[in-house]
Amino acid sequence: EQASAAGVDHTTVLDRGAVVSRIVHHAASHDLVMMSAHGETEEEFPGQGGSTAERVVRNLGTDALVLSGDGEISRDVAIGFDGSAGSVLAMRAAAHMTHLTGGVVHVFHVAEAPPSPGPLDEARRLLASLRATGHLNRVAGEPHEALPAAAAAAGCGTLALGYRGRSQLKDIFLGRTTEFLVGKVQLALLIAR
């Protein structure tokens, strides 16, 4: 109903079976899955059986936009970037999203001292090749804390993370950090594959 009211092209499917496997099955023929971080069951019975969103994200073969809080999609997108294959995928997804929304990509590189200029130089070149408007920033701290805080401080309601590869930043790209963040932050997560 909400998608129709907003004029968003979408598909609605009613199905039976194990929730995660059915969502993953239907997602295989689409390029993006949008879902809430907390479904009706989680809201009604908190802590019962874990997060469906987390399990879906782990098993998807396509990009996912996991909405949190009020479900609003912001114009600006923050991204954790370290130059890994996963962060490049996330940058492409963030650039595509900001082209659609008219927003800006806020690139954050989490680095311990002394920081290397390499990842932010690569991010600058990638933004230019994608014709995306962006801001480059370096932040310190643990990625699972620093990235959501930096995104919120920049006014971004969405944080993009890549799925492939383990990064040098403590498994940030769908390692422990992304799994930790799904459903636990008041940001939408754009998880790129």
N, C-alpha and C positions, 0 to 999 in steps of 0.2 A: 504494500500500500504506500509506504513512504517513498520507495523508488519511483513508482508510477506518478505520484503527486509531484515529484521533483523532475519528472520528464527524463529519467534515467533508463536507458535501454537495459533490460535485465531478463533473466530467466528464473522462473519459480518452479521448483520440483518438489512434489510430495512423494516420499519414498519410505520403505520399511527396511529395517536391518540395523546393523551396528553403525552408529552415527558416524564415527570417524571414517570407516571404510566406505560408506555411502558418499560422504562429502568428497573424499579423495577420488573415488570412482568418477563422479560427475565433474569434478574439477579438471580431469585429464583432457577434456575437449575445450577448455577455456583458457584465456591468458591471465586472468586475475580472479581471485576469490576474495570477496569482502565478507567479513564476519565480525561479530561482536566478541570481545574478549570474555564476556560473561553472558551466557545464555540464561534462559528462564530457569532451568534447573539449578544452575550455580547461584542465581539470585535467591531462589526459594530455599535451597538446601546448601548453603555455603560449605565448601570443603568436602563435599561428597564425591569421591572418585576422581578428583583432580580436574584440571582444566581441559575441556574438549578442544579449545582453541590451540593450546600447546601441543596436543597430540596430533591435531590436523596439520599444523605447521610443520612438524617433524616429518610427516608422511607425504606432503604435497609435492608435485612435480612442477608447479607453476607459482607465480608470484602471489603473495597474499597481502591484503590490507586488513589488519586486525584493529578494529575500532575499540576505543575505551571511553569511559565517561559518557558524555552526551552524544557521541557518535558523529559529531561534526568533523568535516574534513577541512583542514586548514589550507591556505594558499601556499604558505612557506613550508619547506621540508628541510629538516636537519639530517645530516648523514655522518656516521663515523667512518673515516677514511684512513686506510693505512697502505694503500697501493696493492693489496691482495686482489685476487680474482673476484672474491666475494664483494669487496668494497667497490670494484669497478662496476659490477652488476647493480649494486645499490645506487651508484651514481647515475647510471643510465635510467633506472626506474625513477629516481628522484627528479631527474631532468625532464623526463616524459611527463610526470605528474605536474611539475610546475609550469610546463608548456600549456597544459590543459587548464590550470587554475590561474595562470598569470602571476605566479609566485616566484620566490627566490630560493635557491639552494644554499643552505648554510652548512659548509663543510667544517667538520671538527676532527682534528687529529689528536688523539690522546697520546702524549709522549712524556716519558721521564726525562729529566735533565741529563746530559745536554741533548736537546732535540735535533733531529736531522731535518734539513729542509726538503729532502727528497719527496716524501709523500705529498706535501702541500704543493710543490712544483708540479708533480704529476697530476694532482687534482685540478690545478689551474689550467693545464693543457687539455685535460679531459673536458672540463666545463666549456672551454672555448670550442672544442671540436663538436660538442653537443649543442652549441649555441644557447647555452643556459646562463642565466644571470646568477652569480653566486658571491658569497663572502667566505674567505678562508680564515680559520681560527685554529689555534693550538690550545689545548687544555691539559691540565695535569690531573692525576687521580686514577682511581679504578674505573675502567670503562663502564661498568654497569651502574655506577653512580654519576660519573662525570658527563656522559653523553645525555642522559635525560635532563640533568640540571642545566647543561649548556643549551640544549634545545629549548627548554622552557624559558630560560633567560633571553633567548633570541626571539621569543614569541612564536616559535614553531609548535604546531599541534601534532606534527607527524615526524617520526624518526625512522629513517631508512637504514636497513641493515642487509648485508649480503648473506646468502646461504652457503655458498661453496667455500671450502678451504678453511683451514685453521690459520688465524693470523698470529702475528708476533705480539699482538696486544691481548694476551691471555684468553685465547679462544673466543674473541668477540663475535665473529660472524657465524651465527647459529651454532655456537658452542654453548658454553655455560651462560654467557652473558645474555644472548638473545632468548634462550629458554627461560632465564630468570626474569627478563623484562615482560614477556607475554603475559598480559593480565595483571601485572603488578605496577604499572605506571599509568599515569593519566595522559598518555599520549597515544595516538594511533601509531602502529608499527607497520611500515611498508617493508615486507621481507621479500627480497629479490632473489631469484634463482637463475 
